[in-house]
């Protein structure tokens, strides 16, 4: 999952990490804090904050994204505007047996249509944020705007979003609540292992979300 980022004093942040006095636990149902806002990271200050917070609060830390990517900050509006999390979407894994089998890809079809698959590579709510249904609400809002944002940035309209969940740390409940589909596990080789040389990574659960009614048919080249 991904990290929380602010935008200057508007969100009660000063450009440094959250000091202890500013860490206020948040709990309750998401309706109390609505609307939830998902906004692109679009300037140097927001990018720096994103890197710092992901590096500190995400279990995988911050890594420079491989290839195409978009980052978002997540905020609640009530009782005051407050940043509570973030997401990152990146280029999809080159080869993944569970996904490729589920779609019905051979190597040639995957090569043609892989740019239309996007990976949700980071998703975090800050550790002191315990708002019920916030995670699934955030995913839903992010996926509503992702296709247009990705098209505007890269000239490609995504048809499928994938993500990997470490079962030793998470259950994937928020993805299920947002209507993602669990389709299997990774092999444990690493997302960009084109030569089958990397082994030893812990297998992850694979969840996917089609972006549109004909997404699978279009990914197979049937439409």
Backbone bond lengths (Angstrom), bond angles and torsions (degrees), N, CA, C in turn:
res aa  C-N    CA-C-N  psi(-1)  N-CA   C-N-CA  omega(-1)  CA-C   N-CA-C  phi
1 X - - - 1.458 - - 1.530 109.38 -
2 X 1.373 121.57 172.46 1.484 123.16 -167.93 1.516 116.26 -117.17
3 X 1.295 118.85 -177.53 1.448 122.68 -168.18 1.496 116.16 -107.19
4 X 1.333 115.75 165.49 1.446 123.06 -177.49 1.509 111.95 -96.17
5 X 1.313 115.71 141.47 1.447 119.40 -177.35 1.511 110.58 -138.63
6 X 1.306 117.12 149.89 1.452 120.20 179.40 1.512 112.60 -114.23
7 X 1.328 115.12 -179.65 1.458 120.83 -178.43 1.519 107.70 -136.33
8 X 1.352 114.30 74.27 1.452 118.68 179.43 1.514 112.17 66.20
9 X 1.338 116.45 -155.50 1.457 121.42 -174.78 1.512 113.86 -72.49
10 X 1.331 117.06 -13.52 1.458 119.04 177.87 1.522 111.06 -54.99
11 X 1.352 116.63 -35.17 1.448 120.73 -177.67 1.522 111.40 -103.98
12 X 1.314 118.10 16.71 1.447 120.34 179.14 1.508 112.69 74.68
13 X 1.335 118.69 21.18 1.453 122.48 -178.94 1.511 108.73 -117.84
14 X 1.313 115.73 146.88 1.456 119.36 -172.87 1.517 113.45 -109.42
15 X 1.328 117.94 8.61 1.451 120.62 -178.07 1.516 112.00 98.83
16 X 1.346 118.93 -10.33 1.457 122.56 175.49 1.519 108.41 -104.98
17 X 1.317 116.56 177.63 1.455 119.91 177.09 1.516 109.83 -66.64
18 X 1.353 116.67 156.37 1.448 120.65 -179.85 1.525 110.12 -61.17
19 X 1.346 119.96 116.67 1.464 120.06 172.37 1.526 109.32 -71.39
20 X 1.330 116.40 160.23 1.470 120.52 -174.54 1.519 112.27 -56.54
21 X 1.332 117.65 -35.40 1.459 120.42 -176.73 1.522 112.18 -66.28
22 X 1.347 118.00 -21.86 1.452 121.13 -177.39 1.525 112.53 -95.02
23 X 1.331 117.03 -6.26 1.456 120.34 -179.84 1.524 108.58 -83.97
24 X 1.316 115.52 100.25 1.464 121.73 -177.45 1.522 107.93 -110.74
25 X 1.333 118.50 116.05 1.467 119.53 179.53 1.525 111.30 -58.23
26 X 1.322 115.30 139.91 1.459 121.90 178.76 1.517 108.47 -122.01
27 X 1.324 116.13 128.95 1.460 120.07 179.52 1.523 109.32 -147.39
28 X 1.332 115.94 162.14 1.448 121.97 -177.57 1.515 110.23 125.49
29 X 1.303 117.10 -175.05 1.453 121.35 179.19 1.533 110.25 -83.09
30 X 1.307 115.94 151.65 1.457 120.78 -174.29 1.524 112.11 -61.52
31 X 1.335 117.67 -28.54 1.461 120.61 -179.64 1.523 112.61 -59.58
32 X 1.313 117.82 -29.67 1.467 121.83 179.39 1.519 111.87 -66.55
33 X 1.322 117.30 -23.00 1.468 122.04 -172.09 1.525 112.52 -112.64
34 X 1.327 116.58 0.52 1.462 121.94 -174.55 1.532 112.13 -70.34
35 X 1.355 114.44 158.80 1.462 127.26 -0.64 1.531 112.85 -79.32
36 X 1.328 114.80 153.54 1.456 121.91 174.24 1.524 107.88 -87.65
37 X 1.313 116.92 131.17 1.463 121.80 -177.76 1.525 110.18 -111.53
38 X 1.317 116.46 135.73 1.462 123.23 176.00 1.520 107.41 -122.11
39 X 1.337 116.46 111.62 1.465 121.03 -173.94 1.521 110.72 -124.08
40 X 1.333 116.18 141.12 1.459 120.35 179.57 1.513 112.29 -64.65
41 X 1.308 116.04 144.06 1.460 122.62 169.23 1.523 106.52 -76.81
42 X 1.325 116.28 114.57 1.459 118.78 -168.70 1.526 114.29 -129.88
43 X 1.333 118.79 0.84 1.459 118.94 178.70 1.517 109.75 -140.00
44 X 1.324 115.78 169.70 1.461 121.05 -173.25 1.526 112.21 -62.50
45 X 1.335 116.35 -39.19 1.458 119.11 -179.31 1.521 112.41 -63.82
46 X 1.335 115.96 -43.71 1.461 119.72 179.33 1.525 110.64 -67.12
47 X 1.328 117.29 -38.41 1.469 119.99 178.66 1.523 111.24 -63.18
48 X 1.333 116.56 -41.92 1.460 120.10 178.91 1.524 110.92 -64.59
49 X 1.303 116.87 -43.34 1.459 120.38 178.50 1.531 110.60 -62.60
50 X 1.335 115.77 -42.05 1.466 120.28 178.32 1.527 110.44 -58.39
51 X 1.320 116.51 -48.08 1.464 120.28 -179.67 1.519 111.51 -60.42
52 X 1.330 116.86 -43.81 1.460 120.22 -177.86 1.526 111.69 -64.18
53 X 1.326 115.54 -44.49 1.462 118.58 -175.60 1.528 112.27 -73.82
54 X 1.326 116.74 -39.71 1.464 118.77 175.57 1.520 109.68 -63.08
55 X 1.316 116.24 -42.30 1.458 119.80 179.26 1.516 112.73 -60.95
56 X 1.309 116.55 -33.33 1.462 119.46 -176.37 1.530 113.02 -89.48
57 X 1.326 118.13 -39.06 1.463 120.50 -168.83 1.526 115.11 -108.25
58 X 1.329 118.63 -16.67 1.463 118.87 179.40 1.521 110.29 -86.71
59 X 1.317 117.19 140.31 1.457 120.64 -177.32 1.527 112.63 -62.65
60 X 1.335 118.06 -27.22 1.459 121.58 178.26 1.520 112.90 -93.24
61 X 1.334 116.91 -5.30 1.446 120.23 -177.71 1.517 111.94 70.58
62 X 1.326 115.54 -171.17 1.466 120.32 179.19 1.519 109.47 -101.91
63 X 1.325 116.54 133.12 1.457 123.12 172.25 1.522 107.78 -130.84
64 X 1.317 116.44 145.49 1.461 119.55 177.33 1.524 108.08 -61.34
65 X 1.340 118.87 124.12 1.468 120.70 -176.28 1.524 111.67 -62.24
66 X 1.328 115.24 143.73 1.453 121.41 177.29 1.524 109.33 -84.88
67 X 1.318 116.96 122.83 1.457 120.79 175.07 1.517 112.78 70.30
68 X 1.328 114.88 -146.32 1.465 120.95 -177.79 1.516 110.77 -65.08
69 X 1.332 116.53 144.38 1.463 119.65 177.89 1.525 110.60 -164.33
70 X 1.310 115.57 153.99 1.457 123.75 171.58 1.516 108.03 -134.60
71 X 1.325 115.54 143.78 1.456 121.25 178.58 1.520 109.71 -123.40
72 X 1.317 115.60 147.44 1.461 121.96 -177.35 1.522 110.15 -134.54
73 X 1.343 114.86 147.74 1.458 122.00 170.34 1.517 108.67 -105.26
74 X 1.300 115.36 142.88 1.464 121.95 -177.95 1.524 108.22 -114.22
75 X 1.322 116.28 130.88 1.460 119.49 179.09 1.519 110.53 -135.79
76 X 1.319 115.59 153.62 1.460 122.10 169.77 1.522 107.72 -100.15
77 X 1.312 116.61 160.35 1.469 121.62 -174.95 1.520 112.57 -103.39
78 X 1.325 116.70 -32.87 1.463 122.05 -176.88 1.531 110.53 -113.19
79 X 1.342 118.70 146.11 1.472 127.59 -2.36 1.524 113.45 -76.18
80 X 1.346 116.67 -21.12 1.464 121.36 172.60 1.522 107.23 -138.39
81 X 1.333 118.96 151.75 1.467 120.14 178.55 1.530 111.11 -57.35
82 X 1.322 116.01 124.65 1.459 121.65 -175.32 1.521 109.56 -144.63
83 X 1.323 116.51 128.63 1.459 120.04 175.99 1.522 109.11 -76.75
84 X 1.323 116.43 131.57 1.468 120.75 -174.74 1.523 113.08 -127.13
85 X 1.323 119.11 -3.10 1.453 118.66 -178.83 1.512 112.66 178.38
86 X 1.301 115.70 -171.82 1.450 120.77 179.79 1.507 111.78 -166.12
87 X 1.318 114.97 165.63 1.457 121.75 178.60 1.517 109.99 -137.71
88 X 1.315 114.49 153.91 1.459 120.81 171.95 1.518 109.16 -132.27
89 X 1.328 115.92 134.44 1.455 122.73 174.29 1.521 107.92 -117.13
90 X 1.339 116.11 134.97 1.459 121.71 -173.31 1.519 110.56 -135.21
91 X 1.331 115.07 176.51 1.457 120.47 174.73 1.528 109.86 -57.80
92 X 1.315 116.57 146.90 1.462 121.71 -176.65 1.524 111.67 -73.77
93 X 1.330 115.20 160.11 1.458 121.25 173.27 1.527 109.62 -60.56
94 X 1.339 116.80 138.41 1.463 120.80 -175.76 1.520 111.72 -62.19
95 X 1.324 117.12 -47.74 1.454 121.32 -176.75 1.525 108.81 -138.62
96 X 1.320 117.08 129.65 1.451 121.14 176.93 1.527 108.12 -149.12
97 X 1.310 116.14 115.05 1.462 120.44 -172.00 1.523 112.25 -58.20
98 X 1.332 117.22 -45.40 1.469 119.81 -176.72 1.525 111.11 -61.66
99 X 1.328 116.94 -45.12 1.471 120.69 -179.70 1.526 111.61 -68.90
100 X 1.333 115.97 -46.25 1.463 119.60 -176.06 1.533 110.86 -63.88
101 X 1.330 116.06 -38.54 1.466 119.49 177.66 1.522 110.79 -68.29
102 X 1.323 117.55 -40.37 1.466 121.70 -178.57 1.530 111.05 -64.00
103 X 1.333 115.75 -41.28 1.467 119.39 178.18 1.533 110.77 -72.03
104 X 1.338 116.44 -38.70 1.460 120.83 -174.62 1.514 111.49 99.07
105 X 1.359 116.87 35.75 1.455 122.04 -176.40 1.521 112.81 -89.50
106 X 1.313 116.48 139.36 1.459 121.12 158.38 1.532 106.76 -98.26
107 X 1.324 116.80 178.16 1.463 119.54 -174.76 1.525 112.60 -61.53
108 X 1.325 116.51 -40.98 1.465 119.67 -176.88 1.525 111.52 -68.38
109 X 1.326 116.20 -41.38 1.468 119.29 -179.80 1.513 110.54 -68.90
110 X 1.330 116.89 -38.46 1.465 119.31 176.50 1.520 111.00 -60.95
111 X 1.314 117.65 -43.38 1.460 120.81 -179.43 1.524 111.43 -60.42
112 X 1.334 117.55 -36.74 1.470 120.74 -179.62 1.518 112.18 -72.66
113 X 1.323 117.35 -38.15 1.463 120.16 -168.14 1.534 114.58 -109.38
114 X 1.329 118.10 -3.13 1.463 119.28 -179.25 1.529 113.28 -57.12
115 X 1.344 120.37 -35.04 1.470 118.82 177.89 1.524 114.04 -60.11
116 X 1.336 117.82 -15.78 1.459 121.06 178.24 1.525 113.21 -90.37
117 X 1.323 116.48 8.03 1.466 122.06 174.36 1.524 107.80 -113.19
118 X 1.317 116.43 133.92 1.460 123.12 -177.31 1.526 108.55 -122.61
119 X 1.320 116.41 142.96 1.458 122.27 -178.41 1.532 110.76 -103.74
120 X 1.314 117.10 126.03 1.473 121.35 171.44 1.530 107.07 -80.20
121 X 1.332 115.47 88.80 1.455 121.91 -168.99 1.526 114.42 -85.68
122 X 1.297 117.88 -17.41 1.467 121.37 173.75 1.527 108.95 -145.02
123 X 1.336 114.90 139.57 1.469 121.42 172.53 1.524 107.34 -154.55
124 X 1.333 115.84 116.74 1.450 119.75 -179.15 1.510 111.89 -140.25
125 X 1.300 115.69 137.28 1.454 121.50 162.74 1.519 106.38 -105.67
126 X 1.311 115.85 139.78 1.465 119.79 -176.16 1.524 110.22 -57.71
127 X 1.320 117.39 146.59 1.474 120.43 -170.27 1.516 115.13 -63.46
128 X 1.327 117.95 -17.41 1.460 119.07 177.91 1.542 112.41 -97.02
129 X 1.337 116.44 7.94 1.459 121.12 178.79 1.530 108.86 -101.83
130 X 1.337 115.89 116.13 1.471 121.70 -177.99 1.530 108.67 -129.43
131 X 1.308 115.79 61.55 1.459 122.44 -177.61 1.528 108.55 -97.65
132 X 1.311 116.57 119.61 1.464 121.34 -175.88 1.527 110.47 -63.65
133 X 1.319 115.59 131.73 1.472 125.05 178.44 1.524 113.78 72.02
134 X 1.332 118.26 5.77 1.458 119.63 178.53 1.527 111.23 -65.35
135 X 1.327 117.51 -40.32 1.461 120.22 -177.14 1.524 111.27 -62.74
136 X 1.320 117.65 -48.42 1.461 119.61 -178.79 1.529 111.08 -68.51
137 X 1.344 117.34 -35.80 1.462 120.04 177.01 1.530 110.79 -64.60
138 X 1.325 116.89 -39.13 1.459 121.38 178.40 1.523 111.07 -64.33
139 X 1.328 116.67 -45.35 1.456 119.76 178.60 1.524 111.52 -59.95
140 X 1.335 116.14 -43.73 1.461 119.72 -179.24 1.523 111.17 -61.27
141 X 1.325 117.40 -44.07 1.468 120.54 -179.38 1.531 111.14 -67.17
142 X 1.326 116.06 -39.97 1.461 119.43 -179.04 1.523 111.00 -64.29
143 X 1.331 116.86 -41.56 1.464 119.34 -177.65 1.519 112.57 -72.38
144 X 1.330 117.20 -23.01 1.468 119.05 175.82 1.527 111.47 -68.40
145 X 1.334 117.22 -32.42 1.457 118.29 -177.12 1.524 113.29 -100.93
146 X 1.343 117.83 -15.07 1.459 120.53 -175.87 1.527 113.74 -57.75
147 X 1.349 121.06 -47.85 1.468 118.97 -176.16 1.531 113.81 -56.41
148 X 1.326 117.19 -45.33 1.466 120.04 -179.43 1.524 111.19 -68.49
149 X 1.329 117.67 -39.28 1.465 120.61 179.79 1.526 111.04 -65.78
150 X 1.334 116.51 -42.94 1.471 120.32 -179.04 1.530 110.42 -66.94
151 X 1.319 115.67 -40.87 1.465 120.10 177.34 1.528 110.38 -61.99
152 X 1.317 117.62 -44.42 1.456 121.12 -179.27 1.530 111.52 -64.36
153 X 1.319 117.24 -35.77 1.461 120.97 -176.49 1.524 112.98 -83.10
154 X 1.339 116.94 -37.81 1.469 120.20 -170.19 1.531 114.52 -124.54
155 X 1.329 117.94 -3.60 1.449 119.94 177.96 1.517 114.47 74.08
156 X 1.318 117.37 17.75 1.464 123.35 179.42 1.517 108.13 -130.62
157 X 1.330 116.97 133.85 1.459 120.59 176.26 1.523 109.19 -96.07
158 X 1.336 118.25 115.52 1.471 119.74 -178.59 1.520 111.69 -69.28
159 X 1.344 114.55 147.63 1.458 121.40 179.17 1.523 112.79 -114.01
160 X 1.318 117.05 -14.97 1.463 120.82 -177.22 1.520 109.43 -150.05
161 X 1.326 116.27 141.86 1.458 122.45 173.28 1.523 107.87 -116.92
162 X 1.312 116.71 136.22 1.461 122.35 177.85 1.516 109.45 -120.52
163 X 1.323 116.34 158.35 1.454 120.52 171.52 1.510 108.49 -154.13
164 X 1.339 116.01 159.27 1.453 122.56 -179.73 1.524 108.67 -118.60
165 X 1.322 116.97 133.20 1.460 122.65 -178.44 1.523 109.03 -119.16
166 X 1.314 116.53 125.63 1.468 122.02 178.04 1.526 108.29 -77.53
167 X 1.333 119.13 111.12 1.471 120.07 -176.28 1.522 113.65 -67.69
168 X 1.327 116.96 -15.52 1.466 119.28 176.74 1.521 111.84 -75.84
169 X 1.329 116.56 -17.09 1.467 120.71 -177.88 1.526 113.31 -116.41
170 X 1.342 117.65 -34.85 1.460 120.92 -172.28 1.526 110.96 -136.53
171 X 1.317 115.93 157.43 1.462 120.93 179.20 1.522 113.02 -96.11
172 X 1.330 117.29 -17.91 1.461 120.76 -174.33 1.519 113.23 80.85
173 X 1.345 117.33 13.56 1.469 120.88 -175.25 1.523 112.28 -59.66
174 X 1.343 118.07 -37.47 1.465 119.12 -177.74 1.519 111.15 -68.12
175 X 1.335 117.35 -32.53 1.467 119.77 177.25 1.528 110.31 -70.08
176 X 1.314 116.46 -41.93 1.473 118.81 176.85 1.526 110.73 -61.39
177 X 1.339 116.06 -41.62 1.463 119.76 -179.53 1.521 111.78 -64.05
178 X 1.335 116.71 -26.91 1.468 121.26 178.39 1.533 111.97 -94.04
179 X 1.343 116.33 14.51 1.469 123.31 173.56 1.526 114.61 73.20
180 X 1.337 117.56 23.82 1.458 120.22 169.05 1.524 108.24 -74.17
181 X 1.338 116.27 158.31 1.459 122.64 -177.37 1.525 109.34 -114.15
182 X 1.334 116.76 128.54 1.461 120.30 175.26 1.527 108.48 -84.60
183 X 1.342 117.18 127.03 1.462 120.14 -172.49 1.524 113.66 -121.06
184 X 1.327 118.51 1.43 1.456 119.56 179.39 1.510 111.50 146.41
185 X 1.349 115.85 -155.44 1.455 121.97 -179.27 1.522 110.59 -128.61
186 X 1.328 114.92 156.94 1.456 119.93 171.50 1.528 108.77 -73.78
187 X 1.321 115.76 165.21 1.465 120.52 -179.52 1.515 112.58 -82.80
188 X 1.342 117.46 -15.90 1.460 120.11 -177.09 1.512 113.85 90.34
189 X 1.362 118.02 13.64 1.460 120.46 -178.89 1.523 113.30 -91.57
190 X 1.323 117.73 -21.20 1.459 119.37 -173.76 1.513 109.79 109.23
191 X 1.349 116.48 144.27 1.464 121.43 -167.14 1.527 114.02 -68.43
192 X 1.334 119.05 -24.64 1.462 120.42 -175.42 1.527 112.44 -117.32
193 X 1.339 116.22 26.81 1.460 121.14 -178.12 1.529 109.86 -82.23
194 X 1.326 116.80 85.31 1.472 120.70 -178.14 1.525 112.05 -77.63
195 X 1.323 117.89 -21.46 1.457 121.17 -175.82 1.532 112.69 -104.14
196 X 1.333 117.69 6.12 1.465 122.41 176.94 1.536 111.37 60.93
197 X 1.320 116.75 39.77 1.465 120.09 -175.54 1.511 113.64 -106.47
198 X 1.335 117.09 -14.80 1.465 119.36 -175.24 1.523 109.65 -102.94
199 X 1.338 114.72 130.25 1.456 120.12 -179.53 1.530 108.48 -136.93
200 X 1.309 116.34 164.65 1.450 120.25 173.33 1.507 115.06 103.80
201 X 1.347 119.54 -12.24 1.454 120.51 176.14 1.520 109.30 -69.92
202 X 1.328 115.91 146.13 1.456 119.73 -179.57 1.520 109.65 -72.08
203 X 1.353 118.96 130.87 1.471 120.01 178.42 1.524 111.40 -58.26
204 X 1.333 115.67 143.30 1.463 122.74 178.78 1.522 109.58 -116.63
205 X 1.323 116.23 151.61 1.454 120.33 171.64 1.523 108.90 -72.69
206 X 1.322 115.91 141.52 1.465 121.48 -179.04 1.524 109.08 -107.68
207 X 1.332 116.05 124.08 1.461 122.59 174.47 1.522 108.35 -117.29
208 X 1.330 116.20 144.79 1.460 120.70 178.03 1.519 109.77 -134.49
209 X 1.338 114.46 157.61 1.470 121.00 177.56 1.526 108.18 -140.07
210 X 1.342 118.21 110.69 1.468 120.27 176.81 1.527 110.69 -71.18
211 X 1.322 115.68 137.44 1.461 121.97 -179.20 1.529 109.06 -101.20
212 X 1.313 116.23 73.85 1.453 120.49 179.72 1.515 111.86 126.94
213 X 1.332 115.80 157.10 1.464 121.41 -173.84 1.522 112.64 -66.78
214 X 1.334 118.20 -33.82 1.459 121.64 -176.49 1.515 112.82 -104.11
215 X 1.323 116.66 21.58 1.466 120.23 -174.05 1.527 112.25 -59.03
216 X 1.319 117.77 -46.62 1.463 119.96 -176.37 1.528 111.05 -66.75
217 X 1.320 117.34 -43.45 1.458 120.06 179.58 1.530 110.82 -61.41
218 X 1.328 116.98 -38.67 1.456 120.40 179.33 1.536 111.48 -70.73
219 X 1.323 117.01 -36.25 1.463 119.80 176.74 1.527 111.84 -67.28
220 X 1.329 117.31 -29.89 1.464 121.20 177.37 1.527 111.61 -81.95
221 X 1.329 116.69 -8.69 1.460 120.59 -177.79 1.509 113.51 81.27
222 X 1.344 117.16 18.11 1.463 120.61 -179.32 1.524 112.48 -81.30
223 X 1.340 117.28 -16.69 1.471 121.13 -179.27 1.527 109.43 -123.78
